């Protein structure tokens, strides 16, 4: 199929421009697309998706406009092509096409998504919109990170349905010869041709147990046929899925009978139709089945700068580095240049004049920074109470820098889900201002929490509220534990500290210093005021993304890759609506935003 070209010559009497221009707001997404669609999504931008021979495609610019409007309005493929046929605003948005401009079938949208997914730049529509926002000066160096659930598009399966469905999937993936060999080892009275739950008297416990055992034995027999031989990718994938569902939900008792395990497996597969969907929790009390959509937002312009879709059971911090990849790459380049410039400052013999390095304040392992100390004595005293020794300087420097940070310094905001020690350390190494909140330590029954203990990372000791000191014993991963043991026996504060017979123990992680510095830093009044004024802006952006249930909160497709592409396209549509509100337009000198 060759590249189709968008018509440039409109019919004066049949064009949608005369009808729509006085009726469509210039600040709407329709108005922006009408004015700028040829510069946003030129046909040549999609040239690599097509060949030099064959029939002409529907012009890619028109398809891109339809895809964007489809996402902003929450339409299915069939609804989207109907809108293009009968809604004058859609043809107006595609450059002012004529009223009778022919439509196309919904499979054109399916084909375009497939071509984009197979290309080297699958998210080019999102990237093009973001590039326009950057050229208009709307993308700064601040980011607010957050995630939201995306419900999957499949039914969650119980154990017996999972196993039977996985068996059917393997039989369907096999060629005729292999399928005959596989069916020859099946013992259960089931042809596995129809979908659904296996037939059984579910009111009879013995019948249920016999069915589970029979299903498991059929599955194990099929895997035995596959064992030790090489198969094509589809068979390997189906066999791996069957092995996974058998292993995650079943145990074998002493008599050799398979039974449903009384546990929930880690990273449990919940559907064979979409093996990548997972049980997830956004909060301890709110669960869902599906994925998490992560975004990074510029809080000043409210432009979405990055999107990631991950498993529903993964932590938010797992996607954090990908969301700020542009900031990390910038700071890496800056750090490299600074290191080369500083190389000449070294004294003969390899000695350096940097007093901070000599004193250990700038040691990345200690978590300390090199900024000036805070003049707020009260804030410093409160912070130092909870900081491991050797990290007070870092907390003071960060607190003092809240109001006086350089305007062009990168900054990242996030809630408690992003306040992990690893991510704090990553931001610190990149020189990015860290505004990610960290969960305060708690203890059951109102007893002494971890922050009541003085952790000295330099001496590797922990001192309890009663003044007793215990050494930190490190493991091979550098994490450690301080056990007070016998020191707790006669301690007058024991009732307020622990009920354990062996006494109180304190765990010290490899990122302990970074976490303690972050907790101290976030108590500063200026830090709190800035966080409260900035971070909530991402919640409004999720309101824009999720206002349509179909394709918003509920996924339209299956699998991380496809949902990720769909989510990025939705973000592009929301960004376009925002650019329209901000009056972005192209000029001879480039893209500009209207003056506030």
Secondary structure as UniProt FT lines:
FT   TURN            12..14
FT   HELIX           17..20
FT   TURN            21..23
FT   TURN            26..27
FT   HELIX           29..40
FT   HELIX           43..49
FT   HELIX           60..73
FT   HELIX           77..86
FT   HELIX           88..93
FT   TURN            94..95
FT   TURN            99..100
FT   HELIX           107..117
FT   TURN            122..123
FT   HELIX           124..135
FT   TURN            136..137
FT   STRAND          142..151
FT   HELIX           159..173
FT   HELIX           176..183
FT   TURN            184..185
FT   TURN            202..203
FT   HELIX           205..226
FT   TURN            227..228
FT   HELIX           233..249
FT   STRAND          250..252
FT   TURN            254..255
FT   STRAND          258..260
FT   TURN            266..267
FT   TURN            275..276
FT   STRAND          278..283
FT   TURN            284..285
FT   STRAND          286..298
FT   TURN            299..302
FT   STRAND          303..311
FT   TURN            312..313
FT   HELIX           316..319
FT   HELIX           320..323
FT   HELIX           325..342
FT   HELIX           343..345
FT   HELIX           348..350
FT   HELIX           355..359
FT   TURN            360..362
FT   TURN            364..367
FT   HELIX           377..386
FT   HELIX           392..404
FT   TURN            407..408
FT   STRAND          411..414
FT   HELIX           416..418
FT   HELIX           421..430
FT   STRAND          433..436
FT   HELIX           444..446
FT   HELIX           450..452
FT   STRAND          454..456
FT   TURN            457..460
FT   STRAND          461..463
FT   TURN            465..466
FT   STRAND          469..471
FT   STRAND          473..474
FT   TURN            476..477
FT   STRAND          480..483
FT   HELIX           485..488
FT   TURN            489..490
FT   TURN            492..493
FT   HELIX           494..497
FT   TURN            501..502
FT   STRAND          505..508
FT   TURN            510..511
FT   HELIX           512..521
FT   TURN            522..523
FT   HELIX           525..534
FT   TURN            535..536
FT   HELIX           537..545
FT   TURN            551..553
FT   HELIX           560..581
FT   TURN            582..583
FT   STRAND          585..587
FT   TURN            588..589
FT   STRAND          590..592
//
